[in-house]
Amino acid sequence: MVNIDEKKFPKIIVILGPTASGKSATAIRLAKKFNGEVISVDSRQIYRGLDVGSGKILKDSLSKATDQKDIFLSEGIRHYMLDIVSPRTNFSAAQFKKKSDRIISDILKRDKLPILCGGTGFWIQAVVDDMIYPEVKPDWKLRKKLEKKSTEKLFAQLKKIDPTRAKNIDSKNKVRLIRAIEICQSLGKVPAKIEKADAKYNFLQIGIQRDREILHKKIELNVKKRFRQGMIAEVENLKNSGLSWRKIESFGLSYRLIPKYLRREIETKEELLEKICIDEKNYAKRQITWFKKDKRIVWIEKFKDIEKITASFLNA
């Protein structure tokens, strides 16, 4: 059962789940059915040039909306928060929250249904719980120093200075680890409970449920497909555009491993493929662990049941 808040806040759907679970396809089908528009919640897909490796809807199935900047169409459905910043920049949850708030407001003004879709749990939580983040400016000197450390050493450092934040951070994400340490240095700690604003929306969070073996098979097929689509060439293009190996590797997953292959630290494509599959399965496990902490999420496998619960939520 879905708990419907008695207050008639505007309603928003969230489609979430681990990598390769079918979130994008589900969101598009719901958008067609319920007059919706999709906001991507993916910490890699916001970057221009991170297309194949991030699992972004590829350019041949996207078209640029003619009336506004940074809006794409897929199967006639508007998609937001794709290709919005250069990979040379860092983009935080606070920045995502601020930008997505404006997009949600605009979608609602046009009597459309906002559908958040993605697997970046921290960013989803930022919107659903209307988080207010501490204002901490970048410390470029500190960042340059921390960039030289491995993710393992960064995680150990964060765990020592703020074990609470270390429990719910992606320990493999170098950018987030550095940002968390940066906030610690500025505030003394990352606040255990970041302030929440008064609720103004009513969310239905739907998790795409997949059997573990089926999900792992989908991940393997997905990785092989992206290999054929040019994952390696994409990383070469990023390097040729002037990005350092360190910056490319900070995006994680295939972007962390492909540079090792190009530097001959991984000898064969077969070995590279195997390592990426293992990495993405482990990432999916971390995503599921994060999402399972939120008991408000309704986990559903079949689309017909997702469609049914969405209709019930919207009509209540």
N, C-alpha and C positions, 0 to 999 in steps of 0.2 A: 504494500500500500504506500501511496505517496502522501506525505503530510502537506496539505495545502494551507498556507498561511491565510488566516481570515482577512487580513488586510489586503486590499486589492492593488498590490504592487504590480507594475509591468512585469510580464513573464519572459524568462529567458531559458533556452535549452542549452545544456552542456553535453557534448558527446566526447567522452574521454576513454582512455585505455592504453595498453602497451603498444609498442611499435608493431606494425604489420597486422593489427587486429581488424582493420577495415573501417576506421573512423571516418575518413574523408568520404568514402562512398556512402556511408550511412548518413552523414550530414547533408550531402547533396540530395539524397532521396527524401529526407525530411523537409529540406528547404523547398523542394518542388511540391510536396504535399501540403505544407502549411504556410506557404508564402514567406519563406525565410531567406536570410542572407547569412553567409558563413564568415566567422572571424577565426582565423588560424591562431592557435595557441601553441606555437612551436619555436623553441629558442634558436633553432638553426635556420628555419625557413624564412625568417625575417631578413636574412642576408642575401644580397644579390650575388649570384655566382655559385651559391650552395644549392644546387638544384637536384642533381641525380643522387648524390650521397645523402641528402637530407630527406629523400623520399617526397620531394615537392611535386605537386601536380605539374607535369612537364609542359613546356611552352607550347607544344603542338596541340595540347588540349585546353590551353588557356588563351584568351584574347583580352586585350586591354579595353576596359570600359571607356567610352569616349567622353563622358561628361566630367569625370573627376580623375585626379592623379592617384596612383598607387592602388587602384582597384582592378581586379581581374575578373573575368567571367569564365566559368567552367560549366558546360551544359546549360548555359543561360543563367546560372546562379552567380551572384556577386560574391567574390572572395576578398577579404581584407587581411592586412598584416603579412603579405607576401612581398619579398623583394623591396623592403622599405628603407634599408640602410646598407651602407658599404661594409664589407667584411673587415675593413680596417678599424671599424669602431667597436666599442663595447655597448651592449644594449641590456639594460637592467629590467628587473621585474617592475620597479617603480615607473620606468619609462613606458613599459608595455601597458601598465595599468592606466596611466594618464591618457595615452593615445586610444586605448580600447574604450575607455569611458566616453570619449567624444564620438567614437564610431557607433557604440550602442545607442547613445542618445539620438543620433541622426537616423539610425535604422528605425527606432521606435516612432520618431516624428513622422516617418513615411508609412506608418501602419504596417511595418514588416516585422517578422519574428527574428530576433538575433539568435544565432546558433553558434556558440563557441565550440571549436573542434580542435583537439590536440592531445598531446601526451606530456606536456611540461607542467607537472603538478603544481609547482610553486607559483607559476604564473596564473594558473586556473584559480588557485586559492586566493591570489591577490584580488581577482575580480569578484569571485563569489562572496568572499568575506569583506570586500571593500576595505582592504588594508590601507593604512596610512603609514608610509615608510619614513624612517629618519632621513633628514636632509644631510647627506654626507658627500662633500665634493670629492672628485677623484684626486688621489695623491699619486701623481705620476712617478715621483722618485721611488716611493714604496712599491708601486706596481712593477717598475723596471727591475727592482731587486727581487721581488717574489716570482717574476716570470722565469727566473733562472732555476727555480726549484721544481722538483718533480711533483706530480699530483699527490703522491704518497707522503712526501715531506710536508706539503701544504696542508693536507688533511690532518696529519699528526700535530702540526702547529695549531690549527683551529681547534682540534679536540682538546688540546692543553689549555687554551685561553678561553674557550667557550664550548664546553661539552654539550650543552643543550642544542646549540645550532648545529653542531657536528652530527647529531643524531638524525636530523631531517634534511641534510644537504646531500646532493649528488657528489659522492666522494671522488668521482672520476672527472668532474667538470671543473677544469682549471680556472676558468673565468669566474665562476661563482665562488670558488674557494678563495680566490684573491680578493674578490669584493667583500666577502664575509670578514676576512682578516683585516681589510682596510677599514671596515666599519668598527670592528673591535678596537683597532688602534685609535680611532677617533672618539668613540663613545665609551670605551672601556669594556664593552661587550656588545654582542648583537642582542637586542631586546628579546627576552624569552617570549613575550606576548606583544607583538607589534599592534599598535592601536587600531581599532576598527571604527569606521564611521557608522552612523545610523543606517539601517537597512533601507534600500530604496527599490530593490528588485526582488522578485520571487524566482528562484532558480530550481530547475529540475536537472539533476546531474545523472546522466546515464552512462554506465561503464559497459564497454563492449566485452562480453565474457567469451573466452575461448578456452577450450581444453588445452592443457599444457603441450601435449604432443602435436595437436593440430596447429597451435601457435608457433611452435618451433619449426614445423614443416613450412608454414607460411613465411617465416623469417628467412629460411634457407632459399625458398623460391624467390622471395623478394630481393635478397642479396644477389642471387644469380642474374635476375632480370636487370638490376641496376649495373651489374658488371657489364652486361651486353650494351647497356645504354651509354656507357662511357664514364664510369666512376673514376678510373685512373686518369683519363684525359682531363677530366674536370679539375682534379687536384694539380695536374701539370699546368693547366691554364691559370689557376689561382697563384701558383708559384711564379709563373712568367709575368703575371700582372704586378708583381712586386711584393707580394705577401711573403713573410718569412716562414720557414718551416715551423718555428715555434708558434706563430700565430695560427697557421693552418691546423696544427695538432691540437690547439686549444679548443677546437670545435668538437673534438671527441669522436668516438666510434670509427668509421671508415676514414675520416679525416686525420685521425691519429695514427692509423696503421698504414695507409697507402704511402705516406712519405717514407716510411721505413722500407717499403718495397722499392721505391724509386731510388733510395740510397743504398740498395742492395743489402739491407740488414735483414730483410725477408727475401729468401732466394727465389721462390717460385710463385706464380699466380695461384696455384692450388693451395699452397700454404697460406697465402694472403686471404683467399676466399674462406678457408677454414677458420682463421683467426677472427675475421670480421663477423662470421656467423656466431662464433662463441661470444664475442663481445656484445653483439646485439641481443642474444638470448639473455645474457647477464643483465643488460640494460633493461630489457622487458621485465625481468624479475624485480629489479629495483623500482621500476615504475609501479608495478602491481603492489609491492610492499607499501609504497607511498600512498597510493589511492585507497588501499584497504583500511587505512587509518581513519578515513572520513566515512562515518557510518551513514551519512546522508546520501551517498551514492547508491543508485539502484543498478545492480548488475544484471544484464539481459543478453541472451545469445541471439535470438531470432529477431529479424527486422519487424515482422508482423506484431510482435509483442512490444517492441520499441515504439512502433507507430501507434499502437493501442494506448500505451501509457502516456504518450505525448498528447494524444487527443483528449484523454481524460484530464490531464493537467491543464491544458489550454481552455477547456470548456468549463472547468470548475468555477 
